[in-house]
Amino acid sequence: MSITTVDPIKRMAEIADKVENGERLSMEDGLFLYESDDLLTIGQLANKVNTRLNGNKVYFVQNMSLYFTNVCEEHCSFCHFRRDEGQEGAYTLTPDQMLDYIAENFNPEIKEFHISQGHNPHLPFEYYVDCIRRLKQAYPDVTIKAHTAAEIEFFSRISSLSYRDVLKALMDAGLSTLPGGGAEILTERYRSKMKVEKASTEEWLDVHRQAHLLGMKTHATMLYGSIETKEERIRHMMLLRELQDETGGFLVFIPNSVQPASKNASLKRFVPAWDELKTMAISRLMLDNFPHIKAYFINIGTKLTQLSFTFGASDAHGTIVKEKISHAAGALSPEGLTRDEIVWLIQGAGRVAVERDTFYNEIKVY
């Protein structure tokens, strides 16, 4: 469908009526919104939906990102974090080494460890389980958010266990939730062209399905701004929406724009701010059964994050401490923010800052 074949004012009014009445948007609706240049109306509609769900509140968590290893068997074309075993810059930490790092950077108000890392084939599954167990023993009151669905699929292969049994072993060790990474764009055309060698679309979805069936709440992402079509972005959202209809297990959706690694990289430009705000708003409108949309300041920067709170976002992520994956790919944002900086960011947009735990239980309203 092309915007030139319809009356754009009439078409936008029809979508506005759907939003007003709580009706679900279709693939055609999502594509029209992407083709439209009426960014402010799209933002206003997304803000209406978000206000209906979350009022004037924007949430954040005091968390800390951890990376046990950057050695990875995959060679995804957009990743600049991974290394081969023995390559310069490659590392794998023992649990004791990670505990030493945490002790140097920890503060008692941190509520969440967010763990992302490479798929290191030189380690047994027991290593990953032991890392979770040791963290939980040392910090029993901190929620462990670890291992993307792609990592769970990898663990299943190296252990010969089912997704369910992998998840149960990690949960018994102290895992509470899965991050949303590894989704990228959930179409096989994209995954083939971008050399996404990890979990397929169906595998990624099934890992989250199994986690939800075990009672776990999880997160979902989309990595956009490279070779995917707008239709693939909407299809990605609709697949997540369908699984959420089935299980109700997703907490939040995080649209992440890709980062160019250098001036010489094949991907040379950052995603335009226009596209980032539009994608944030369209995500809020399409994912009607997701309670939250997250503005990830690491990828879109703090200023655009602040604007996102009027384009459908209700979450500002967290303090992070030292982010590595997006910064390895050229992100220009801070590696982390303090609690006071996040509160100011939210209040500066005229919103109410709410400190939360991983599961959106409110800790403090500022």
Secondary structure, DSSP 8 states (H G I E B T S, - for coil): --GGGS-HHHHHHHHHHHHHTT----HHHHHHHHH---HHHHHHHHHHHHHHHHTTEEEEE-EEEE-SB-B-S---TT--S-B-TTSTT--B--HHHHHHHHHHH--TT--EEEE-----TTS-HHHHHHHHHHHHHH-TTSEEEE--HHHHHHHHHHHT--HHHHHHHHHHHTEEE---TT-SSSSHHHHHHTT--S--HHHHHHHHHHHHHTT--EEEEEEESSS--HHHHHHHHHHHHHHHHHH--EEEEEEEE-----TTSSS-S---HHHHHHHHHHHHHH-TT-SEEB--HHHHHHHHHHHHTTTT--EEEE--SS--HHHHTT--S-S---HHHHHHHHHTTT-EEEEE-TT--EEEE-
